[in-house]
Amino acid sequence: MKKILLIGDSICQGYRKFVKLAFKDTAEVYFPETNCRFAAYVLRNLWDWKNELGCGEDVDVIHWNAGLWDGLVMHDGKPIISFERYCEDIERVCVTM
């Protein structure tokens, strides 16, 4: 059976049950229970999530929708992290997946 890993906020919290239902006979659907937050948070936790969830390294599809929190602008009008750092984190997550 195929393996699908959901990484994100809305995908994990909002509509994972619909994804599981849609693929009930064709794929196992895995997802962390936590909100996946920032790209750096995903980078730090991806390996742990794969192991804790039991899906291992041989995942067929990863639906990733996290990192938008990185664009957060603080009350002083400055972003929480630089655009360059965001791009670096996103690239590192893609390579790690």
C-alpha positions as CSV (number, residue, x, y, z in Angstrom):
1,M,0.0,0.0,0.0
2,K,1.2,3.5,-0.8
3,K,2.2,5.9,2.0
4,I,1.2,9.6,2.2
5,L,2.7,12.0,4.7
6,L,0.8,15.2,5.5
7,I,3.0,18.0,6.8
8,G,1.3,21.3,7.6
9,D,-1.3,23.2,9.6
10,S,-4.6,23.2,7.7
11,I,-3.9,19.8,6.0
12,C,-3.1,18.1,9.3
13,Q,-5.6,19.9,11.5
14,G,-8.4,20.7,9.2
15,Y,-8.9,18.1,6.5
16,R,-6.7,15.0,7.2
17,K,-9.8,13.0,7.9
18,F,-11.0,13.7,4.3
19,V,-7.6,12.8,2.9
20,K,-7.7,9.5,4.9
21,L,-11.2,8.8,3.6
22,A,-10.3,9.6,0.0
23,F,-7.4,7.2,0.1
24,K,-8.8,4.6,2.4
25,D,-8.3,1.7,0.0
26,T,-5.2,2.8,-1.7
27,A,-2.8,4.5,0.8
28,E,-2.0,4.8,4.4
29,V,-2.1,8.5,5.5
30,Y,0.3,9.7,8.2
31,F,0.5,13.1,9.9
32,P,1.9,14.6,13.1
33,E,-0.7,15.6,15.6
34,T,1.0,19.0,16.1
35,N,0.7,22.2,14.1
36,C,3.8,22.2,11.9
37,R,4.4,26.0,12.2
38,F,7.6,27.4,10.8
39,A,9.8,25.9,8.1
40,A,12.7,25.6,10.6
41,Y,10.3,23.7,12.9
42,V,9.5,21.3,10.1
43,L,13.2,20.9,9.3
44,R,13.9,20.1,13.0
45,N,11.1,17.6,13.4
46,L,10.7,15.9,10.0
47,W,13.0,12.9,10.8
48,D,11.4,12.4,14.2
49,W,7.9,12.6,12.8
50,K,8.6,10.0,10.1
51,N,10.0,7.6,12.8
52,E,7.4,8.3,15.4
53,L,4.5,7.8,12.9
54,G,6.0,4.6,11.6
55,C,6.1,5.6,8.0
56,G,9.9,5.5,7.7
57,E,11.9,6.8,4.8
58,D,9.9,5.1,2.0
59,V,7.0,7.6,1.8
60,D,5.4,7.8,-1.7
61,V,3.8,11.2,-1.4
62,I,4.5,14.1,0.9
63,H,1.9,16.9,0.9
64,W,3.7,19.8,2.6
65,N,1.9,23.0,3.4
66,A,3.9,24.7,6.2
67,G,6.2,27.6,6.6
68,L,3.8,30.4,6.0
69,W,4.2,31.5,9.6
70,D,7.7,32.5,8.5
71,G,6.2,35.5,6.7
72,L,4.8,36.8,10.0
73,V,5.4,40.6,10.4
74,M,5.8,41.7,13.9
75,H,4.3,44.8,15.5
76,D,7.4,46.8,14.7
77,G,6.8,46.1,11.0
78,K,9.7,43.8,10.6
79,P,9.4,40.1,9.5
80,I,10.1,37.4,12.1
81,I,12.9,36.1,9.9
82,S,14.5,37.4,6.8
83,F,13.4,36.4,3.4
84,E,16.8,34.9,2.7
85,R,16.5,32.7,5.8
86,Y,13.1,31.6,4.8
87,C,14.4,30.6,1.4
88,E,17.3,28.7,3.0
89,D,15.0,26.9,5.4
90,I,12.5,25.9,2.6
91,E,15.4,24.6,0.5
92,R,16.7,22.5,3.4
93,V,13.3,21.0,4.1
94,C,12.9,20.0,0.4
95,V,16.3,18.3,0.4
96,T,15.5,16.6,3.7
97,M,12.2,15.2,2.6
